[in-house]
Amino acid sequence: MPAKLLVVSRGRLEAFSDGVLAVLITIMVLDLRPPAGHDFSDLRSLVPKLLVYALSFTFLAIYWNNHHHLMHVVERISGGVLWANADLLFWLSLTPAATAWLGPNIHDQAPVVIYGVVLFGSAVAYFVLTRTLLSIHAPDSRLARALGADWKGKLSAVAYLVAIAAAFVQTWISLAIYVGVAIVWLIPDRRIERVSARPPDHDAK
């Protein structure tokens, strides 16, 4: 019975997270308004907002993919995990507001900095979630083998800090770093897929 309850809890956690991410993407796209005119030239003013939307959509999609794969190798969850997951969703929920501000103001310092703060907070929250999960799993668990040292996650958080600082010098440097991190994460990481494809070493307790 405990194992069965564990599966249900894990499924509810993933389903709730999926629902929140779906709502966030919907909120973001609703901020894209059609141009006032009726010529192709009128679309020019929408280009910055559309590019920022595409970047934010990419980040949310990356988190959805990583969270989905993460749940495949999770054997148990705890109250701490639930709160860590809620913290991640909190930071991700700020993405639409940060996107709406940055879209028409990509050359301005404050929107670029706040956008980076949201990205940094999300990255740290995801890292905390993985560490919280690891704390209740064995060192040789499938989760531990799949995550490894997670250098990409750690370096991404550092990159966001650099980008935030760079915004006080040149905002385009920050934007380039944001895009660069997204590109790095678009490269598939097969570790979790390889581990989840194997039979578990032991049943969840």
Sequence and secondary structure as in RCSB ss.txt:
>XXXX:A:sequence
MPAKLLVVSRGRLEAFSDGVLAVLITIMVLDLRPPAGHDFSDLRSLVPKLLVYALSFTFLAIYWNNHHHLMHVVE
RISGGVLWANADLLFWLSLTPAATAWLGPNIHDQAPVVIYGVVLFGSAVAYFVLTRTLLSIHAPDSRLARALGAD
WKGKLSAVAYLVAIAAAFVQTWISLAIYVGVAIVWLIPDRRIERVSARPPDHDAK
>XXXX:A:secstr
 HHHHHHHHHHHHHHHHHHHHHHHHHHHHHT    SSSSGGGGGGGHHHHHHHHHHHHHHHHHHHHHHHHHHS  
   HHHHHHHHHHHHHHHTHHHHHHHHGGGTT HHHHHHHHHHHHHHHHHHHHHHHHHHHTS TTSHHHHHHTT 
HHHHHHHHHHHHHHHHTTT HHHHHHHHHHHHHHHHS   HHHHHHHS  SS   
